Amino acid sequence: RLPFPVRKGAEAEVFAGSIDLERLLEELAAFLAAYPGEGERYREALGKLAYVAGVELGRQGEAERAAHALRIGLAHNPADTSLRANYALALQSQGCDEDALAEYEAIIADPEVDP
């Protein structure tokens, strides 16, 4: 049994040689959209997967795809400052300065964060 729910038709794409983290993240997000009651079970794993996929895509210069991955993580982990900071950076890398600034301000406004 796979640790993440992946549709049978997508297994070959997700697990072709190495794991396609971006595709695995999309599969997990699709599963949670169909079965929202499973959100708590996969929330933390989805956040970590989104972080790793987003950072890797950012390193590859794929800021738009990185932002998308991080946005998926934030949808399920809105208080995760690491996801939010990297999402802000991905937005900034795309020239979306106002949106990036709003994300940075959200981090600074968080009472749990010491600016």
Beta strands, then each sheet from edge to edge (+ up, - down):
end
